[in-house]
């Protein structure tokens, strides 16, 4: 499914609905956003590559200094857009990975006692009773 497919589906009243800005919509909302951003990222990479290729072709044919300066600005803008697109996709991937992390409370006292006991055994001494 591409962004055009999503747009067509929304316009036709299909099963996909536009997202509204509601806080705390949960994992499903995050997953949909991640999928849309990933698709948009994929759909934008090809046009960016075509633009970069056009810049390369123009660079071989342009002789005028003013036109070369304008082409350099266009190449710079294209590079920045590609960098931003990559950063956006990277953030989405990090978000997906971080959503799998679920911190849980842990009883530290037994762990600290075990560490203290292990440390004392290595030193050949007694574990302290302060933990």
N, C-alpha and C positions, 0 to 999 in steps of 0.2 A: 504494500500500500504506500502510495506517495502522498505528498502534500496536496497534489491536485485531486487525488482520489478522496482525501478527507474533505476538501472543499466541496467537491461534487456531492458527497454523501450528506454534508450539512445542509447544502442548498436544496437538495431533493427531499429533505425531511426524513432521511434514513435513520439508522440506529445510532449514529454518532451525533452528539449534541455539542455545541460550542461550550467551552469551559467558562465559568464565571469566576470572578475573583472572590472566593469564599475562603477564609482562613480555616485551618484544621479540617480539611476534607479527607485527610488520611492518606493511606498508602495508595489506594486506587487512583486518586488525583495525581499523586507524585509519579506513579507509573505511566499514566496517560501523558503527562507533561514531558517526561523523559523520552517516551516513544516519539512524540511529536517533534521535540527538539532534535532527536537523533535523525529523524526523517528529513527535517528541514536542513540539518547539517549535511546530510548526504546529497540532497537535491541542490544545495548551493555550491558544493565543491566542483561539480562538473562545469557550471557556467563560469566559475572563477578560473578554472583551468583554461577554458576557451578564451577568456579575456587575457590571461597571461600569455597564451600562444599568439594572440593577435598583437600584443605588445612586442613580442619577439619579431614578428613579421614586419611590423611598422618600424622597429629599430633598424632593420636592414635597409629600409627604403627612404627614410626621412633624412634629409641633409640640412634642413634649416635649423638654426640654433634655437629659435623660439619654440618650434615644434618639438624638438628633442627635450627641451625643458618641460614642456607640457606632458610629453610622454613619460618622462621620469616621475612627474607628480602622479600621473595615473598609475604607473607601476607601483609606486610607494603606497598609494591608497588601496590598490588591489592586494598588496602584501599585508597591509594592516587588517583589511577585511578578512583575509584568509587566517591570519593569526587570531583574530577575535572569534572567528567561527570555530577554530580548533580549541580555543580556551573554553568556549561554551560547551562543546561536546565533551571535553575533559571534565568539566564541572558536573555535567549530567552523569557521566560514568562514576565519578567519585561519590555523588549523591546516591546513586544506586547501590554502590558498595557499602556506604556508611549506613544505609537504611537496614542492612542486615545485622548490624551491630546492636545488640540489646544489652546494656549494662544491667547487672543484677547485684543486689546487696550480698556481701560476703562477710562471714564472721572472721574477723582478723585475729582474735586472740588465739585460737587453736593453731593458726598458721604461724604466728609469731612464736608461740611456744615450741612448735616443731623446729623452726629455724634456730631458736636459741639452743635447743637440745642438740641439733645437728652440729652447730658451731662448737658447743662444749665438748662433744665427742671427738671432734677433729683436734681440738686443743688438748684433749686428755683430761679435761676438768669437769666440774659439775655445772649443770645449767642453772642460771639464776632463777630465783622465785619472784622476780619483780614484774614479770609479764602478766 
